[in-house]
Amino acid sequence: MPRLNPSGRSGAPALFFLLLLPLLATVPAEAAGTVTVDVGAVYASNEGNSIDPALGAIRGKLRSMFNYTSYRMLDRKRRSLSVGESGEFELPDRLTMRATPLPARGDKVRLSIRISDGPRNLLTTTLGLRRGGMVLVGGPSHQAGVLILIISAE
């Protein structure tokens, strides 16, 4: 028979919590954690021959993947999202990108991505990358060139 504490209540609820605690500890950190999503919008064109200093670390990737002579960072946004939580990122030209972290294991991150122009869906995909990794997405036209999105997650 459980002992009664001085308030007259049984210790069973406390015991239940202590038994439940080890089970909660076995939930993967990624499932319960957050993912920091970083989205950069780059304007790529053949107007001029320059690369924004903010893009120096990925200069080689841009030049090898895209055939433009000029790259300029227009905007960069960062949000921390829980697994299953959707976050909206405003992009140039009234475009929006919705990112939703999905369950993943180890050092992997999975993101459900949807890019839209008002009610019109332009792209829906799921990205898989390592934490700290990045994906370049060549996108819609912008002025005399195109937008390139740099999507990374930690």
C-alpha positions, 0 to 999 in steps of 0.5 A: 500500500503506498504511503501517504505524504503529510498532505494526505496524497499518494506518492504515485503521481511522482513515481509515474513521472519518474518512470516516464522520464527515462522514456522521454529521454529516448526521444531523438534530439532532432525530433524534439529540437529546432532547425535554424533555416537560413534563406538568401536571395541572390540576383544573378545576371550578365549585367557587369562582372562582379560578385558581392563580397557576402557571397565570397565563400560560395563564389566557385559554386555559383560560377560552376552551377550557373552561367552568369557574370554578376551575383548580388545578395539581395536579402537574407533571412534566418528563422528557428523552427521546430520540427513540423512548424512552418515558417514563411520567408518573404522573397523579392518580387512578392514571392514567398517560401514556406519551409517546414522541418521534417523528422530526420536522424543523426546530423541530417535535416529534411525540409519541406519547401514550397515557393509561391507567387501569390496563390500560384505554386512555383515549386514544392520539394523536400530537401535533404541535407546535413546540418550546416549544409546548403542547397542552391536553387535557381529560380524565377526571373528577376529584372534582367536575370534570375533569383538564386536561393541559398537555403541552409539549415543547422 
